[in-house]
């Protein structure tokens, strides 16, 4: 609609604005064609755009549409960079740099957090739907230019000093070096050159809009303000910290047998899993270590002193699923508790499992401490399993890094005399006796050091044996004695040498290791079935227990749990606001229904939140934490860990209520009143309540009739959609007006 005025007087122009009060819609058929909703829109809350007669800078509607379409292309590119920038900031506030209050003692931590908070504040000020695009870009580039290099420098220093931060980056950014992760942050790629700024300034007078990215900008504004207001609570860090608890419930295959691979860090669990997964992929490096031709992201090998396994990983092989696990006794205390939890979660979820207990043979030949420490950790998981026969049929001892047959012979010889010597703990003795029995009955696996499997060693050995046989034959011939036996052996050895030169003996040996392990697993499966026949009363009693040194580490972990829950509420709050203000898949009436549903709930705990507000991702995090609470309940002094502060949610919910009430139709207002009556009067048969409710019931019946007509076939769908869109615009305006007033 274009309004042309014959005057330059502002008062007269305002007086002549179109108003629903000036138009009577029942005079004639021509006037009935007016869209009353649009007139009300003009009259009540949309600003007029007015230009005086001598300001000749207007363009036609088709030109304006073209101009807006071209601006929209630029805006969508701008939106991509905004979303990436928001994601980068989210990652940076989640980095675990201040889990132990390092801000008080580490200058680089305090500088990093101070710069990050300043950046969030500056971006929050810049990203504004009332600001021109060129000014927003200039503001964002200035803010990033002021803070980015300072923060990245601090992060690199923190990474070098904080092993937990390094651990976190390796878990969350697989396949990337920590320095790569840091350098990729805050690379705002949206750039405007001098000609771009000229064009934007020139077309700004034609008043292009941000509608195409308005939703993104407003949601980003909500997130930034919340991050800034709660920055000093470090809630996202706690959420990311707890995120290391792994949860694989949906991936459990109840039709297969699970083989849990347990052992200390660097004992060779991931090497064994790679051999089982693909023996042909295994190679030996120049420094005589196992490696792979092609890396498997699920089971990474590490040649450093630190493990590359941070979660449990499943490898499906035949009738078994082998589970790679983190080291039983990580050198870093926090990792130890997480590893213990993740291993216990995996074991406790599956119905049928047994264990490959991996033991460093080279280390055991000189020192038994690692073996005993491993047994202590395994006993914490096994709980009070009293039946020896059951235990011996769920454990397969697997000796790794054996130098040669002599090393294995030493281990077997010294087991009773040295390994079990001075052990008084009955649970430890039980496991040691089970391993001893498995050795005696040949129910164990042995894996040599990598160099033992090298082909050239076999070649050298055969060539040496051939030369010895030749020498023997020469001596016998000189003495005139019979040499048929030696001649036969020589022919056999030459044949073996010929075959060795043709075939890959190394691959054969890797395949042989795989077959040996699968054979032992099948064997113990049969033994387990036989042992359990007629013993249905034997139950697996896996328990989450802690050693004395692990309890303080758990207490430290629990200190972050409340923050984890609080951050979940914050995320749910923001997602709820976005759903109510911007989700076009829900009608206004459906949103009113959600609003009334929440109004009737007394929110005190996480479980009080209606499921309709919880996304699948958040639900997964809540389930993960519920499982954690259930596992550690015997060690937890907090009897009500899910009780959280809903003050921020309730405040923003009140803004939503006011916005919906302000934009409600007569029918929706009546429903609103009816809900108030139900809530405050709890309808009874008392005379005052009857006097209140009877008129409301009559009005609602009339209103329902109007709504029925309004949604009938006589009313076009486009008209309904238009009215709903106008209503949603009004809800958004009211909400953000309240939000801005509160912020000021």
Buried (B, 14 or more C-beta within 10 A) or exposed (E): EEEEBEEEEEEEBEEBEBEBEEEEEEEEEEEEEEEEBBBBBBBEBBEEEEEEEEEEEEEEEEEBEEBBEEBBEBBEEBBEBBBBBBEBBEBBBBBBBBBBEBBEEBEBBBBBBBBBBBBBBBBBEBBBBEBBBBBBBBBBBEBBEEBBEBBBBBBBBBBEEBBBBBBBBBBBBEEEEBEEBBEEBBEBEBEBEEEBBEBBEEBEEBEBEBEBBBBBBBBBBBBBBBBBEBBEEBBBBBBBBBBBBBBBEEEBEEEBBBBBBBBBBBBBBBBBBBBBBBBEBBBBEEEEBBBBEEEBEBBBBEEEEBBBBBBBBBBEBEEBBBBBBBBBBBEBBBBBBBBBBBBBBBBBBBEEBBBBBBBBBBBBBEEBEBBBBBBBBBBBBBEEBEBEBBBBBBBBBBBBBBBEEEBBEBBBEBBEEEBBEEBEEEBBEBBBBBBBBBBEEEBBBBBBBBEBBBBEEBBEEBEEBBEBBEEBBEEBEEEEEEBEEBBEBBEEBEEBBEEBEEEEBBBEBBBEBBEEBBEBBBBBBEBBEEBBEEEEEEEBEBBBBBBEEBEEBBEBBBEBBBBBBBBBBBBBBBBBBBBBBBBEEBBBEEBBBBBBEBEEEEBEBBEBBBEEBBEEEBEBBBEBBBBBBEBBEEBBEEEEBBBBEBEBBEEBBEBBBBBBBBBBBEBBEBBBBBBEBEEEEEEEEEEEBEEBBEEBEEBBEEBEEEBEEBEEEEEEEEEEEBBBBBBBBBBBBBBBBBBEEEEE
